[in-house]
Amino acid sequence: MCILFMPGCGANKEPIQFSAEHMATIGGRAEAPVALPVKGKKPKLSRMDLFKVEVVVYSDLLRRHFWDDGEYSAVFLQGDDDEVDVLIKAFPHHVPPIKRSYHADVRPNRTPVDRETGRPAMILSVDTLDPVDDKVQAIGKWYAGGAVTGFYNFSLRKINGDWVVESAQ
């Protein structure tokens, strides 16, 4: 009984914040920022703006060449099917091809594998922070195992209804 009354045991403490994003924890580097919910009433991106921001960030990541060594047989995107379909149509001849996530075999601390080919694959993900005025910050990440992981911090601005990358570092 005494154990229950130890200092701090029954105190109301802030709950631990866990990211709802599955890929945010897989192979992420310790210094990689993670978008966590912010308390208080902050402006949120509409579902359509969030979709647009993620498509812009994924498009930028897909133009980079993380997979140039030819080892990877697929790129998987962490996102809903509509988003993945838009990007497959925008990059129809991407090498390696963009595939839907049900083709991925993902195991903790291991390189993702394309189930169709049995070869290594890469996963891209985007975490978007709440907007400030007409700007938003997003973190575009790539993961292909513990040794092949990284991120870019994107700053985007809304211009005439479209989100445009101002910087990527």
C-alpha positions as CSV (number, residue, x, y, z in Angstrom):
1,M,0.0,0.0,0.0
2,C,2.8,2.4,0.8
3,I,4.1,2.1,-2.7
4,L,1.0,3.8,-4.1
5,F,1.5,6.9,-2.0
6,M,5.1,7.5,-3.0
7,P,5.8,11.0,-4.3
8,G,4.8,11.4,-7.9
9,C,3.1,8.1,-8.3
10,G,-0.5,9.3,-8.4
11,A,0.2,12.8,-9.6
12,N,-1.5,14.0,-12.8
13,K,1.4,14.4,-15.2
14,E,1.5,15.4,-18.8
15,P,0.9,12.3,-21.0
16,I,3.8,11.2,-23.1
17,Q,3.5,12.4,-26.7
18,F,3.9,9.6,-29.2
19,S,3.9,10.4,-32.9
20,A,0.9,8.8,-34.7
21,E,3.1,8.3,-37.7
22,H,4.4,4.8,-38.0
23,M,7.5,5.7,-40.1
24,A,8.6,8.6,-37.8
25,T,10.0,6.0,-35.4
26,I,11.5,3.6,-37.9
27,G,15.2,4.2,-38.4
28,G,14.9,7.9,-37.5
29,R,18.1,9.6,-36.5
30,A,18.2,11.0,-33.0
31,E,18.7,14.6,-34.3
32,A,15.8,14.3,-36.8
33,P,13.0,16.6,-35.8
34,V,9.5,15.1,-35.3
35,A,6.3,17.0,-35.8
36,L,4.4,16.8,-32.5
37,P,1.0,18.2,-31.7
38,V,1.2,21.7,-30.1
39,K,-1.1,22.6,-27.3
40,G,-3.5,25.6,-27.5
41,K,-5.6,26.8,-30.4
42,K,-3.2,27.2,-33.3
43,P,-4.3,27.4,-36.9
44,K,-4.2,24.0,-38.6
45,L,-3.8,23.2,-42.2
46,S,-6.9,22.1,-44.0
47,R,-6.9,18.6,-45.2
48,M,-6.5,19.8,-48.8
49,D,-3.6,22.1,-47.9
50,L,-1.9,19.3,-46.0
51,F,-2.3,17.1,-49.0
52,K,-0.8,19.8,-51.3
53,V,2.2,20.4,-48.9
54,E,3.0,16.7,-48.7
55,V,2.8,16.3,-52.5
56,V,5.2,19.3,-53.0
57,V,7.7,17.8,-50.4
58,Y,7.4,14.3,-51.9
59,S,7.9,15.7,-55.4
60,D,11.1,17.5,-54.2
61,L,12.4,14.3,-52.5
62,L,11.6,12.2,-55.6
63,R,13.8,14.6,-57.7
64,R,16.8,13.9,-55.5
65,H,18.9,10.8,-56.1
66,F,19.1,8.9,-52.8
67,W,18.9,5.6,-54.7
68,D,21.5,6.2,-57.5
69,D,23.5,3.1,-56.5
70,G,20.8,1.0,-58.2
71,E,20.3,-1.2,-55.2
72,Y,16.7,-0.3,-54.6
73,S,13.8,-1.8,-56.5
74,A,11.0,0.5,-55.1
75,V,10.2,3.8,-53.4
76,F,7.3,3.7,-50.9
77,L,5.6,6.8,-49.7
78,Q,4.0,7.1,-46.2
79,G,0.7,8.6,-47.2
80,D,-2.8,7.7,-48.3
81,D,-3.6,6.0,-51.6
82,D,-4.8,9.2,-53.2
83,E,-1.5,11.0,-52.5
84,V,0.5,8.0,-53.8
85,D,-1.6,7.8,-56.9
86,V,-1.0,11.5,-57.7
87,L,2.7,11.0,-57.3
88,I,2.8,7.8,-59.4
89,K,1.1,9.7,-62.2
90,A,3.4,12.7,-61.8
91,F,6.5,10.4,-61.9
92,P,5.4,7.5,-64.2
93,H,9.0,6.6,-65.2
94,H,10.7,7.1,-61.8
95,V,13.6,4.8,-61.2
96,P,13.1,3.0,-58.9
97,P,9.3,2.9,-59.3
98,I,7.0,4.4,-56.8
99,K,4.8,1.7,-55.3
100,R,1.8,1.5,-52.9
101,S,2.7,0.6,-49.4
102,Y,1.1,-2.9,-49.4
103,H,4.1,-4.0,-51.5
104,A,6.5,-3.2,-48.6
105,D,7.8,-5.6,-46.1
106,V,9.0,-3.4,-43.2
107,R,10.7,-4.8,-40.1
108,P,12.2,-2.9,-37.2
109,N,15.9,-1.9,-37.7
110,R,16.1,-3.6,-41.1
111,T,16.1,-2.3,-44.7
112,P,12.6,-2.3,-46.1
113,V,12.0,-4.9,-48.8
114,D,9.9,-4.8,-51.9
115,R,7.7,-7.9,-51.7
116,E,7.4,-8.2,-55.5
117,T,11.2,-8.4,-56.1
118,G,12.6,-9.3,-52.7
119,R,15.1,-6.5,-53.1
120,P,15.8,-3.5,-50.8
121,A,13.4,-0.5,-51.0
122,M,13.3,3.1,-49.7
123,I,10.6,4.8,-47.7
124,L,9.9,8.5,-47.9
125,S,7.8,10.3,-45.3
126,V,6.6,13.9,-44.5
127,D,5.8,15.5,-41.1
128,T,4.1,18.9,-41.4
129,L,4.0,21.4,-38.6
130,D,1.2,23.9,-38.0
131,P,1.2,26.9,-40.3
132,V,2.4,30.4,-39.2
133,D,0.7,33.1,-41.3
134,D,1.1,31.9,-44.9
135,K,4.2,29.7,-44.2
136,V,4.5,26.1,-43.1
137,Q,7.5,23.9,-42.0
138,A,7.8,20.3,-43.1
139,I,10.3,17.6,-42.6
140,G,10.9,15.3,-45.5
141,K,12.6,12.0,-44.5
142,W,14.0,9.0,-46.3
143,Y,14.8,5.6,-44.8
144,A,16.4,2.5,-46.2
145,G,17.8,1.0,-43.1
146,G,19.8,2.3,-40.2
147,A,22.8,3.4,-42.2
148,V,20.7,5.0,-45.0
149,T,18.5,7.6,-43.4
150,G,18.2,11.4,-43.4
151,F,15.9,14.4,-43.7
152,Y,15.5,17.8,-45.1
153,N,13.7,20.7,-43.4
154,F,11.4,22.5,-45.8
155,S,10.0,25.9,-45.5
156,L,7.0,26.4,-47.8
157,R,4.9,29.5,-48.5
158,K,1.4,29.6,-49.9
159,I,1.3,31.7,-53.1
160,N,-2.0,32.1,-55.1
161,G,-3.4,29.0,-53.5
162,D,-0.4,26.8,-54.1
163,W,2.4,25.8,-51.7
164,V,5.9,26.6,-53.0
165,V,9.2,25.5,-51.4
166,E,11.2,28.5,-50.2
167,S,14.1,26.5,-48.8
168,A,15.2,22.9,-48.2
169,Q,18.1,22.3,-45.8
